[in-house]
């Protein structure tokens, strides 16, 4: 059976989609499973949330341009929902603008490199449990939606 095509949601630029692909490939190499456009309990949407076998949760915020970075300051609210927070940017963007307290990933459509790891901020156990359950439910629902696109209509 061929891999299903995922529908584009139209929110991301072509550059952001390439950065997303490269960052996800890197996270996979680190042993993470990831979801994109994941809604947190705060109502904010993480560009990428990643979960590994040990239960560590990382959030990656994608910034495709300087304008994108300047127009969006919600990233500070993500700290309470992850053990590590990263920015992923294209090679054409100046890495110096990324706050030093966050990790830094430079990515393109083929892969990515970590230029800086952030300090770990371990989240509370009850929040970790809640996020892990939400991660599992969203992943299962999305997978089911690929096999039965009319299930939610």
MODELLER restraints for C-alpha pairs under 7 A, 6 or more apart:
rsr = mdl.restraints
at = mdl.atoms
rsr.add(forms.Gaussian(group=physical.xy_distance, feature=features.Distance(at['CA:4:A'], at['CA:146:A']), mean=6.84, stdev=0.5))
rsr.add(forms.Gaussian(group=physical.xy_distance, feature=features.Distance(at['CA:15:A'], at['CA:64:A']), mean=5.97, stdev=0.5))
rsr.add(forms.Gaussian(group=physical.xy_distance, feature=features.Distance(at['CA:16:A'], at['CA:62:A']), mean=6.61, stdev=0.5))
rsr.add(forms.Gaussian(group=physical.xy_distance, feature=features.Distance(at['CA:16:A'], at['CA:63:A']), mean=6.93, stdev=0.5))
rsr.add(forms.Gaussian(group=physical.xy_distance, feature=features.Distance(at['CA:16:A'], at['CA:64:A']), mean=5.18, stdev=0.5))
rsr.add(forms.Gaussian(group=physical.xy_distance, feature=features.Distance(at['CA:18:A'], at['CA:108:A']), mean=5.29, stdev=0.5))
rsr.add(forms.Gaussian(group=physical.xy_distance, feature=features.Distance(at['CA:18:A'], at['CA:109:A']), mean=4.16, stdev=0.5))
rsr.add(forms.Gaussian(group=physical.xy_distance, feature=features.Distance(at['CA:19:A'], at['CA:88:A']), mean=6.73, stdev=0.5))
rsr.add(forms.Gaussian(group=physical.xy_distance, feature=features.Distance(at['CA:19:A'], at['CA:89:A']), mean=6.46, stdev=0.5))
rsr.add(forms.Gaussian(group=physical.xy_distance, feature=features.Distance(at['CA:19:A'], at['CA:90:A']), mean=6.07, stdev=0.5))
rsr.add(forms.Gaussian(group=physical.xy_distance, feature=features.Distance(at['CA:19:A'], at['CA:107:A']), mean=4.94, stdev=0.5))
rsr.add(forms.Gaussian(group=physical.xy_distance, feature=features.Distance(at['CA:19:A'], at['CA:108:A']), mean=4.79, stdev=0.5))
rsr.add(forms.Gaussian(group=physical.xy_distance, feature=features.Distance(at['CA:19:A'], at['CA:109:A']), mean=5.98, stdev=0.5))
rsr.add(forms.Gaussian(group=physical.xy_distance, feature=features.Distance(at['CA:20:A'], at['CA:62:A']), mean=6.95, stdev=0.5))
rsr.add(forms.Gaussian(group=physical.xy_distance, feature=features.Distance(at['CA:21:A'], at['CA:109:A']), mean=5.55, stdev=0.5))
rsr.add(forms.Gaussian(group=physical.xy_distance, feature=features.Distance(at['CA:22:A'], at['CA:107:A']), mean=5.12, stdev=0.5))
rsr.add(forms.Gaussian(group=physical.xy_distance, feature=features.Distance(at['CA:22:A'], at['CA:108:A']), mean=5.15, stdev=0.5))
rsr.add(forms.Gaussian(group=physical.xy_distance, feature=features.Distance(at['CA:22:A'], at['CA:109:A']), mean=4.97, stdev=0.5))
rsr.add(forms.Gaussian(group=physical.xy_distance, feature=features.Distance(at['CA:22:A'], at['CA:110:A']), mean=5.29, stdev=0.5))
rsr.add(forms.Gaussian(group=physical.xy_distance, feature=features.Distance(at['CA:22:A'], at['CA:111:A']), mean=3.86, stdev=0.5))
rsr.add(forms.Gaussian(group=physical.xy_distance, feature=features.Distance(at['CA:22:A'], at['CA:112:A']), mean=5.15, stdev=0.5))
rsr.add(forms.Gaussian(group=physical.xy_distance, feature=features.Distance(at['CA:23:A'], at['CA:88:A']), mean=6.79, stdev=0.5))
rsr.add(forms.Gaussian(group=physical.xy_distance, feature=features.Distance(at['CA:23:A'], at['CA:107:A']), mean=5.85, stdev=0.5))
rsr.add(forms.Gaussian(group=physical.xy_distance, feature=features.Distance(at['CA:23:A'], at['CA:111:A']), mean=6.45, stdev=0.5))
rsr.add(forms.Gaussian(group=physical.xy_distance, feature=features.Distance(at['CA:23:A'], at['CA:112:A']), mean=5.57, stdev=0.5))
rsr.add(forms.Gaussian(group=physical.xy_distance, feature=features.Distance(at['CA:24:A'], at['CA:34:A']), mean=6.99, stdev=0.5))
rsr.add(forms.Gaussian(group=physical.xy_distance, feature=features.Distance(at['CA:25:A'], at['CA:111:A']), mean=5.87, stdev=0.5))
rsr.add(forms.Gaussian(group=physical.xy_distance, feature=features.Distance(at['CA:26:A'], at['CA:111:A']), mean=6.18, stdev=0.5))
rsr.add(forms.Gaussian(group=physical.xy_distance, feature=features.Distance(at['CA:26:A'], at['CA:112:A']), mean=5.69, stdev=0.5))
rsr.add(forms.Gaussian(group=physical.xy_distance, feature=features.Distance(at['CA:31:A'], at['CA:52:A']), mean=5.92, stdev=0.5))
rsr.add(forms.Gaussian(group=physical.xy_distance, feature=features.Distance(at['CA:32:A'], at['CA:50:A']), mean=5.72, stdev=0.5))
rsr.add(forms.Gaussian(group=physical.xy_distance, feature=features.Distance(at['CA:32:A'], at['CA:51:A']), mean=5.25, stdev=0.5))
rsr.add(forms.Gaussian(group=physical.xy_distance, feature=features.Distance(at['CA:32:A'], at['CA:52:A']), mean=4.33, stdev=0.5))
rsr.add(forms.Gaussian(group=physical.xy_distance, feature=features.Distance(at['CA:33:A'], at['CA:50:A']), mean=5.50, stdev=0.5))
rsr.add(forms.Gaussian(group=physical.xy_distance, feature=features.Distance(at['CA:33:A'], at['CA:51:A']), mean=5.39, stdev=0.5))
rsr.add(forms.Gaussian(group=physical.xy_distance, feature=features.Distance(at['CA:33:A'], at['CA:52:A']), mean=6.21, stdev=0.5))
rsr.add(forms.Gaussian(group=physical.xy_distance, feature=features.Distance(at['CA:34:A'], at['CA:48:A']), mean=6.58, stdev=0.5))
rsr.add(forms.Gaussian(group=physical.xy_distance, feature=features.Distance(at['CA:34:A'], at['CA:49:A']), mean=5.55, stdev=0.5))
rsr.add(forms.Gaussian(group=physical.xy_distance, feature=features.Distance(at['CA:34:A'], at['CA:50:A']), mean=4.15, stdev=0.5))
rsr.add(forms.Gaussian(group=physical.xy_distance, feature=features.Distance(at['CA:34:A'], at['CA:51:A']), mean=6.25, stdev=0.5))
rsr.add(forms.Gaussian(group=physical.xy_distance, feature=features.Distance(at['CA:35:A'], at['CA:48:A']), mean=5.68, stdev=0.5))
rsr.add(forms.Gaussian(group=physical.xy_distance, feature=features.Distance(at['CA:35:A'], at['CA:49:A']), mean=5.48, stdev=0.5))
rsr.add(forms.Gaussian(group=physical.xy_distance, feature=features.Distance(at['CA:35:A'], at['CA:50:A']), mean=6.50, stdev=0.5))
rsr.add(forms.Gaussian(group=physical.xy_distance, feature=features.Distance(at['CA:36:A'], at['CA:47:A']), mean=5.32, stdev=0.5))
rsr.add(forms.Gaussian(group=physical.xy_distance, feature=features.Distance(at['CA:36:A'], at['CA:48:A']), mean=4.39, stdev=0.5))
rsr.add(forms.Gaussian(group=physical.xy_distance, feature=features.Distance(at['CA:36:A'], at['CA:49:A']), mean=6.44, stdev=0.5))
rsr.add(forms.Gaussian(group=physical.xy_distance, feature=features.Distance(at['CA:37:A'], at['CA:45:A']), mean=5.73, stdev=0.5))
rsr.add(forms.Gaussian(group=physical.xy_distance, feature=features.Distance(at['CA:37:A'], at['CA:46:A']), mean=5.50, stdev=0.5))
rsr.add(forms.Gaussian(group=physical.xy_distance, feature=features.Distance(at['CA:37:A'], at['CA:47:A']), mean=4.75, stdev=0.5))
rsr.add(forms.Gaussian(group=physical.xy_distance, feature=features.Distance(at['CA:37:A'], at['CA:48:A']), mean=6.19, stdev=0.5))
rsr.add(forms.Gaussian(group=physical.xy_distance, feature=features.Distance(at['CA:38:A'], at['CA:45:A']), mean=5.29, stdev=0.5))
rsr.add(forms.Gaussian(group=physical.xy_distance, feature=features.Distance(at['CA:38:A'], at['CA:46:A']), mean=5.16, stdev=0.5))
rsr.add(forms.Gaussian(group=physical.xy_distance, feature=features.Distance(at['CA:38:A'], at['CA:47:A']), mean=6.66, stdev=0.5))
rsr.add(forms.Gaussian(group=physical.xy_distance, feature=features.Distance(at['CA:38:A'], at['CA:48:A']), mean=6.79, stdev=0.5))
rsr.add(forms.Gaussian(group=physical.xy_distance, feature=features.Distance(at['CA:38:A'], at['CA:49:A']), mean=6.66, stdev=0.5))
rsr.add(forms.Gaussian(group=physical.xy_distance, feature=features.Distance(at['CA:39:A'], at['CA:45:A']), mean=4.27, stdev=0.5))
rsr.add(forms.Gaussian(group=physical.xy_distance, feature=features.Distance(at['CA:39:A'], at['CA:46:A']), mean=6.32, stdev=0.5))
rsr.add(forms.Gaussian(group=physical.xy_distance, feature=features.Distance(at['CA:46:A'], at['CA:59:A']), mean=6.62, stdev=0.5))
rsr.add(forms.Gaussian(group=physical.xy_distance, feature=features.Distance(at['CA:46:A'], at['CA:61:A']), mean=6.57, stdev=0.5))
rsr.add(forms.Gaussian(group=physical.xy_distance, feature=features.Distance(at['CA:47:A'], at['CA:60:A']), mean=6.24, stdev=0.5))
rsr.add(forms.Gaussian(group=physical.xy_distance, feature=features.Distance(at['CA:47:A'], at['CA:61:A']), mean=5.37, stdev=0.5))
rsr.add(forms.Gaussian(group=physical.xy_distance, feature=features.Distance(at['CA:47:A'], at['CA:62:A']), mean=6.28, stdev=0.5))
rsr.add(forms.Gaussian(group=physical.xy_distance, feature=features.Distance(at['CA:48:A'], at['CA:59:A']), mean=5.67, stdev=0.5))
rsr.add(forms.Gaussian(group=physical.xy_distance, feature=features.Distance(at['CA:48:A'], at['CA:60:A']), mean=5.04, stdev=0.5))
rsr.add(forms.Gaussian(group=physical.xy_distance, feature=features.Distance(at['CA:48:A'], at['CA:61:A']), mean=6.64, stdev=0.5))
rsr.add(forms.Gaussian(group=physical.xy_distance, feature=features.Distance(at['CA:49:A'], at['CA:57:A']), mean=6.92, stdev=0.5))
rsr.add(forms.Gaussian(group=physical.xy_distance, feature=features.Distance(at['CA:49:A'], at['CA:58:A']), mean=5.76, stdev=0.5))
rsr.add(forms.Gaussian(group=physical.xy_distance, feature=features.Distance(at['CA:49:A'], at['CA:59:A']), mean=4.53, stdev=0.5))
rsr.add(forms.Gaussian(group=physical.xy_distance, feature=features.Distance(at['CA:49:A'], at['CA:60:A']), mean=6.40, stdev=0.5))
rsr.add(forms.Gaussian(group=physical.xy_distance, feature=features.Distance(at['CA:50:A'], at['CA:57:A']), mean=5.55, stdev=0.5))
rsr.add(forms.Gaussian(group=physical.xy_distance, feature=features.Distance(at['CA:50:A'], at['CA:58:A']), mean=5.12, stdev=0.5))
rsr.add(forms.Gaussian(group=physical.xy_distance, feature=features.Distance(at['CA:50:A'], at['CA:59:A']), mean=6.31, stdev=0.5))
rsr.add(forms.Gaussian(group=physical.xy_distance, feature=features.Distance(at['CA:51:A'], at['CA:57:A']), mean=4.80, stdev=0.5))
rsr.add(forms.Gaussian(group=physical.xy_distance, feature=features.Distance(at['CA:51:A'], at['CA:58:A']), mean=6.70, stdev=0.5))
rsr.add(forms.Gaussian(group=physical.xy_distance, feature=features.Distance(at['CA:56:A'], at['CA:83:A']), mean=6.44, stdev=0.5))
rsr.add(forms.Gaussian(group=physical.xy_distance, feature=features.Distance(at['CA:57:A'], at['CA:82:A']), mean=5.06, stdev=0.5))
rsr.add(forms.Gaussian(group=physical.xy_distance, feature=features.Distance(at['CA:57:A'], at['CA:83:A']), mean=5.47, stdev=0.5))
rsr.add(forms.Gaussian(group=physical.xy_distance, feature=features.Distance(at['CA:57:A'], at['CA:84:A']), mean=6.99, stdev=0.5))
rsr.add(forms.Gaussian(group=physical.xy_distance, feature=features.Distance(at['CA:58:A'], at['CA:82:A']), mean=5.18, stdev=0.5))
rsr.add(forms.Gaussian(group=physical.xy_distance, feature=features.Distance(at['CA:58:A'], at['CA:83:A']), mean=5.73, stdev=0.5))
rsr.add(forms.Gaussian(group=physical.xy_distance, feature=features.Distance(at['CA:58:A'], at['CA:84:A']), mean=4.88, stdev=0.5))
rsr.add(forms.Gaussian(group=physical.xy_distance, feature=features.Distance(at['CA:58:A'], at['CA:85:A']), mean=5.88, stdev=0.5))
rsr.add(forms.Gaussian(group=physical.xy_distance, feature=features.Distance(at['CA:59:A'], at['CA:82:A']), mean=6.03, stdev=0.5))
rsr.add(forms.Gaussian(group=physical.xy_distance, feature=features.Distance(at['CA:59:A'], at['CA:84:A']), mean=6.54, stdev=0.5))
rsr.add(forms.Gaussian(group=physical.xy_distance, feature=features.Distance(at['CA:59:A'], at['CA:85:A']), mean=5.07, stdev=0.5))
rsr.add(forms.Gaussian(group=physical.xy_distance, feature=features.Distance(at['CA:59:A'], at['CA:86:A']), mean=6.26, stdev=0.5))
rsr.add(forms.Gaussian(group=physical.xy_distance, feature=features.Distance(at['CA:60:A'], at['CA:85:A']), mean=6.03, stdev=0.5))
rsr.add(forms.Gaussian(group=physical.xy_distance, feature=features.Distance(at['CA:60:A'], at['CA:86:A']), mean=4.69, stdev=0.5))
rsr.add(forms.Gaussian(group=physical.xy_distance, feature=features.Distance(at['CA:60:A'], at['CA:87:A']), mean=5.44, stdev=0.5))
rsr.add(forms.Gaussian(group=physical.xy_distance, feature=features.Distance(at['CA:60:A'], at['CA:88:A']), mean=6.42, stdev=0.5))
rsr.add(forms.Gaussian(group=physical.xy_distance, feature=features.Distance(at['CA:61:A'], at['CA:75:A']), mean=7.00, stdev=0.5))
rsr.add(forms.Gaussian(group=physical.xy_distance, feature=features.Distance(at['CA:61:A'], at['CA:86:A']), mean=6.20, stdev=0.5))
rsr.add(forms.Gaussian(group=physical.xy_distance, feature=features.Distance(at['CA:61:A'], at['CA:87:A']), mean=4.77, stdev=0.5))
rsr.add(forms.Gaussian(group=physical.xy_distance, feature=features.Distance(at['CA:61:A'], at['CA:88:A']), mean=6.12, stdev=0.5))
rsr.add(forms.Gaussian(group=physical.xy_distance, feature=features.Distance(at['CA:62:A'], at['CA:87:A']), mean=5.74, stdev=0.5))
rsr.add(forms.Gaussian(group=physical.xy_distance, feature=features.Distance(at['CA:62:A'], at['CA:88:A']), mean=4.80, stdev=0.5))
rsr.add(forms.Gaussian(group=physical.xy_distance, feature=features.Distance(at['CA:62:A'], at['CA:89:A']), mean=6.12, stdev=0.5))
rsr.add(forms.Gaussian(group=physical.xy_distance, feature=features.Distance(at['CA:63:A'], at['CA:69:A']), mean=5.69, stdev=0.5))
rsr.add(forms.Gaussian(group=physical.xy_distance, feature=features.Distance(at['CA:63:A'], at['CA:87:A']), mean=6.93, stdev=0.5))
rsr.add(forms.Gaussian(group=physical.xy_distance, feature=features.Distance(at['CA:63:A'], at['CA:88:A']), mean=6.25, stdev=0.5))
rsr.add(forms.Gaussian(group=physical.xy_distance, feature=features.Distance(at['CA:63:A'], at['CA:89:A']), mean=5.30, stdev=0.5))
rsr.add(forms.Gaussian(group=physical.xy_distance, feature=features.Distance(at['CA:64:A'], at['CA:89:A']), mean=5.80, stdev=0.5))
rsr.add(forms.Gaussian(group=physical.xy_distance, feature=features.Distance(at['CA:64:A'], at['CA:90:A']), mean=6.23, stdev=0.5))
rsr.add(forms.Gaussian(group=physical.xy_distance, feature=features.Distance(at['CA:65:A'], at['CA:93:A']), mean=6.26, stdev=0.5))
rsr.add(forms.Gaussian(group=physical.xy_distance, feature=features.Distance(at['CA:66:A'], at['CA:93:A']), mean=6.95, stdev=0.5))
rsr.add(forms.Gaussian(group=physical.xy_distance, feature=features.Distance(at['CA:79:A'], at['CA:85:A']), mean=6.48, stdev=0.5))
rsr.add(forms.Gaussian(group=physical.xy_distance, feature=features.Distance(at['CA:80:A'], at['CA:123:A']), mean=6.71, stdev=0.5))
rsr.add(forms.Gaussian(group=physical.xy_distance, feature=features.Distance(at['CA:81:A'], at['CA:123:A']), mean=6.84, stdev=0.5))
rsr.add(forms.Gaussian(group=physical.xy_distance, feature=features.Distance(at['CA:82:A'], at['CA:123:A']), mean=6.30, stdev=0.5))
rsr.add(forms.Gaussian(group=physical.xy_distance, feature=features.Distance(at['CA:83:A'], at['CA:120:A']), mean=5.45, stdev=0.5))
rsr.add(forms.Gaussian(group=physical.xy_distance, feature=features.Distance(at['CA:83:A'], at['CA:121:A']), mean=4.83, stdev=0.5))
rsr.add(forms.Gaussian(group=physical.xy_distance, feature=features.Distance(at['CA:83:A'], at['CA:122:A']), mean=4.81, stdev=0.5))
rsr.add(forms.Gaussian(group=physical.xy_distance, feature=features.Distance(at['CA:83:A'], at['CA:123:A']), mean=5.85, stdev=0.5))
rsr.add(forms.Gaussian(group=physical.xy_distance, feature=features.Distance(at['CA:84:A'], at['CA:118:A']), mean=6.29, stdev=0.5))
rsr.add(forms.Gaussian(group=physical.xy_distance, feature=features.Distance(at['CA:84:A'], at['CA:119:A']), mean=6.84, stdev=0.5))
rsr.add(forms.Gaussian(group=physical.xy_distance, feature=features.Distance(at['CA:84:A'], at['CA:120:A']), mean=5.29, stdev=0.5))
rsr.add(forms.Gaussian(group=physical.xy_distance, feature=features.Distance(at['CA:84:A'], at['CA:121:A']), mean=6.31, stdev=0.5))
rsr.add(forms.Gaussian(group=physical.xy_distance, feature=features.Distance(at['CA:85:A'], at['CA:102:A']), mean=5.58, stdev=0.5))
rsr.add(forms.Gaussian(group=physical.xy_distance, feature=features.Distance(at['CA:85:A'], at['CA:103:A']), mean=6.06, stdev=0.5))
rsr.add(forms.Gaussian(group=physical.xy_distance, feature=features.Distance(at['CA:85:A'], at['CA:118:A']), mean=6.77, stdev=0.5))
rsr.add(forms.Gaussian(group=physical.xy_distance, feature=features.Distance(at['CA:86:A'], at['CA:102:A']), mean=5.31, stdev=0.5))
rsr.add(forms.Gaussian(group=physical.xy_distance, feature=features.Distance(at['CA:86:A'], at['CA:103:A']), mean=4.12, stdev=0.5))
rsr.add(forms.Gaussian(group=physical.xy_distance, feature=features.Distance(at['CA:86:A'], at['CA:104:A']), mean=5.43, stdev=0.5))
rsr.add(forms.Gaussian(group=physical.xy_distance, feature=features.Distance(at['CA:86:A'], at['CA:105:A']), mean=6.86, stdev=0.5))
rsr.add(forms.Gaussian(group=physical.xy_distance, feature=features.Distance(at['CA:87:A'], at['CA:102:A']), mean=6.81, stdev=0.5))
rsr.add(forms.Gaussian(group=physical.xy_distance, feature=features.Distance(at['CA:87:A'], at['CA:103:A']), mean=6.07, stdev=0.5))
rsr.add(forms.Gaussian(group=physical.xy_distance, feature=features.Distance(at['CA:87:A'], at['CA:104:A']), mean=5.05, stdev=0.5))
rsr.add(forms.Gaussian(group=physical.xy_distance, feature=features.Distance(at['CA:87:A'], at['CA:105:A']), mean=6.00, stdev=0.5))
rsr.add(forms.Gaussian(group=physical.xy_distance, feature=features.Distance(at['CA:88:A'], at['CA:104:A']), mean=6.04, stdev=0.5))
rsr.add(forms.Gaussian(group=physical.xy_distance, feature=features.Distance(at['CA:88:A'], at['CA:105:A']), mean=4.48, stdev=0.5))
rsr.add(forms.Gaussian(group=physical.xy_distance, feature=features.Distance(at['CA:88:A'], at['CA:106:A']), mean=5.59, stdev=0.5))
rsr.add(forms.Gaussian(group=physical.xy_distance, feature=features.Distance(at['CA:88:A'], at['CA:107:A']), mean=6.48, stdev=0.5))
rsr.add(forms.Gaussian(group=physical.xy_distance, feature=features.Distance(at['CA:89:A'], at['CA:105:A']), mean=6.33, stdev=0.5))
rsr.add(forms.Gaussian(group=physical.xy_distance, feature=features.Distance(at['CA:89:A'], at['CA:106:A']), mean=5.04, stdev=0.5))
rsr.add(forms.Gaussian(group=physical.xy_distance, feature=features.Distance(at['CA:89:A'], at['CA:107:A']), mean=6.06, stdev=0.5))
rsr.add(forms.Gaussian(group=physical.xy_distance, feature=features.Distance(at['CA:90:A'], at['CA:106:A']), mean=5.59, stdev=0.5))
rsr.add(forms.Gaussian(group=physical.xy_distance, feature=features.Distance(at['CA:90:A'], at['CA:107:A']), mean=5.30, stdev=0.5))
rsr.add(forms.Gaussian(group=physical.xy_distance, feature=features.Distance(at['CA:90:A'], at['CA:108:A']), mean=6.02, stdev=0.5))
rsr.add(forms.Gaussian(group=physical.xy_distance, feature=features.Distance(at['CA:91:A'], at['CA:106:A']), mean=5.94, stdev=0.5))
rsr.add(forms.Gaussian(group=physical.xy_distance, feature=features.Distance(at['CA:91:A'], at['CA:107:A']), mean=6.65, stdev=0.5))
rsr.add(forms.Gaussian(group=physical.xy_distance, feature=features.Distance(at['CA:101:A'], at['CA:118:A']), mean=6.00, stdev=0.5))
rsr.add(forms.Gaussian(group=physical.xy_distance, feature=features.Distance(at['CA:102:A'], at['CA:118:A']), mean=5.05, stdev=0.5))
rsr.add(forms.Gaussian(group=physical.xy_distance, feature=features.Distance(at['CA:103:A'], at['CA:116:A']), mean=5.03, stdev=0.5))
rsr.add(forms.Gaussian(group=physical.xy_distance, feature=features.Distance(at['CA:103:A'], at['CA:117:A']), mean=4.44, stdev=0.5))
rsr.add(forms.Gaussian(group=physical.xy_distance, feature=features.Distance(at['CA:103:A'], at['CA:118:A']), mean=4.30, stdev=0.5))
rsr.add(forms.Gaussian(group=physical.xy_distance, feature=features.Distance(at['CA:104:A'], at['CA:114:A']), mean=5.91, stdev=0.5))
rsr.add(forms.Gaussian(group=physical.xy_distance, feature=features.Distance(at['CA:104:A'], at['CA:115:A']), mean=5.42, stdev=0.5))
rsr.add(forms.Gaussian(group=physical.xy_distance, feature=features.Distance(at['CA:104:A'], at['CA:116:A']), mean=4.93, stdev=0.5))
rsr.add(forms.Gaussian(group=physical.xy_distance, feature=features.Distance(at['CA:104:A'], at['CA:117:A']), mean=6.56, stdev=0.5))
rsr.add(forms.Gaussian(group=physical.xy_distance, feature=features.Distance(at['CA:105:A'], at['CA:112:A']), mean=6.55, stdev=0.5))
rsr.add(forms.Gaussian(group=physical.xy_distance, feature=features.Distance(at['CA:105:A'], at['CA:113:A']), mean=5.62, stdev=0.5))
rsr.add(forms.Gaussian(group=physical.xy_distance, feature=features.Distance(at['CA:105:A'], at['CA:114:A']), mean=4.43, stdev=0.5))
rsr.add(forms.Gaussian(group=physical.xy_distance, feature=features.Distance(at['CA:105:A'], at['CA:115:A']), mean=5.77, stdev=0.5))
rsr.add(forms.Gaussian(group=physical.xy_distance, feature=features.Distance(at['CA:106:A'], at['CA:112:A']), mean=5.51, stdev=0.5))
rsr.add(forms.Gaussian(group=physical.xy_distance, feature=features.Distance(at['CA:106:A'], at['CA:113:A']), mean=5.51, stdev=0.5))
rsr.add(forms.Gaussian(group=physical.xy_distance, feature=features.Distance(at['CA:106:A'], at['CA:114:A']), mean=6.51, stdev=0.5))
rsr.add(forms.Gaussian(group=physical.xy_distance, feature=features.Distance(at['CA:107:A'], at['CA:113:A']), mean=6.53, stdev=0.5))
rsr.add(forms.Gaussian(group=physical.xy_distance, feature=features.Distance(at['CA:145:A'], at['CA:151:A']), mean=6.74, stdev=0.5))
